[in-house]
Amino acid sequence: MASIFSKIAAGEIPAYKIAEDDNFLAFFDINPLKKGHTLVIPKKEVDYLFDLDDATYTGLMAFAKRVATAIEKNVECKRIAVVVLGLEVPHAHVHLIPLDAEKDVHFTNPRVQMTESEFKELMTKISADFN
């Protein structure tokens, strides 16, 4: 059975996609810790990040770097954190989370509420700066 992330990559489940190529996809977390919280996945479904082959792993990280740069241009923050947890969805992924303090990446923090129009507006801005 395909993971929810594979279904998003296949277009079977809607998502706020901000960057995509043949191998990777970046989309907003729908329960973000901070405005701009993004998930970056390989389209190839592999459960554990460190089980990815070297080319996919390095490609994922290079893609994530480009996404992080676009997020930084559009979300006020000190840095973009890269967080890997990987137990909640059986599909390798990284979280890119804008932060001003280390406590911003605690997954027990209250989630930011964003409207559909806020998601779409930020998605459009970040997508335009992705290169």
Residue pairs with C-beta under 8 A, 6 or more apart in sequence:
2 10
2 45
3 45
3 89
3 90
3 91
4 13
4 89
4 91
5 39
5 41
5 45
5 89
5 91
5 93
6 43
6 45
6 91
7 13
8 14
8 15
8 17
8 25
8 27
9 25
9 41
9 43
15 27
15 28
15 30
16 27
16 28
16 30
16 119
16 120
16 123
17 25
17 26
17 27
17 123
17 127
18 26
18 27
18 28
18 38
18 67
18 70
18 123
18 126
18 127
18 130
19 25
19 26
19 63
19 66
19 67
19 70
19 126
19 127
19 130
20 26
21 63
22 43
23 42
23 43
23 44
23 56
23 59
23 63
24 40
24 41
24 42
24 43
24 59
24 60
24 63
25 40
25 41
25 43
26 38
26 39
26 40
26 41
26 63
26 64
26 67
26 96
26 130
27 38
27 39
28 36
28 37
28 38
28 39
28 119
28 122
28 123
29 37
29 38
29 39
29 95
31 111
32 97
32 111
32 112
32 114
33 97
33 104
33 105
33 106
33 107
33 109
33 111
33 112
34 75
34 77
34 97
34 98
34 99
34 104
34 112
35 75
35 98
35 112
35 114
35 118
35 122
36 71
36 74
36 75
36 77
36 96
36 97
36 98
36 122
36 126
37 95
37 96
37 97
37 98
37 112
38 67
38 71
38 95
38 96
38 97
38 126
39 93
39 94
39 95
39 96
40 60
40 63
40 64
40 67
40 93
40 94
40 96
41 60
41 91
41 92
41 93
42 52
42 56
42 59
42 60
42 92
44 52
44 56
45 91
46 52
46 56
46 91
46 92
47 86
47 90
47 91
47 92
48 86
48 92
49 57
49 84
49 86
49 92
49 93
49 94
50 57
51 92
52 60
52 92
60 92
60 94
61 94
64 82
64 94
64 96
66 130
66 131
67 96
67 126
67 130
68 80
68 82
68 96
69 129
70 126
70 127
70 129
70 130
70 131
71 80
71 96
71 98
71 126
72 79
72 80
72 98
73 126
73 129
74 122
74 125
74 126
74 129
75 98
75 122
75 126
76 98
77 98
77 99
77 100
78 99
78 100
79 98
79 99
80 96
80 97
80 98
80 99
81 95
81 96
81 97
81 98
81 99
81 104
81 105
82 94
82 95
82 96
83 94
83 95
83 97
83 105
84 93
84 94
84 95
85 95
85 107
86 92
86 93
95 105
97 104
97 105
98 104
99 105
103 109
114 122
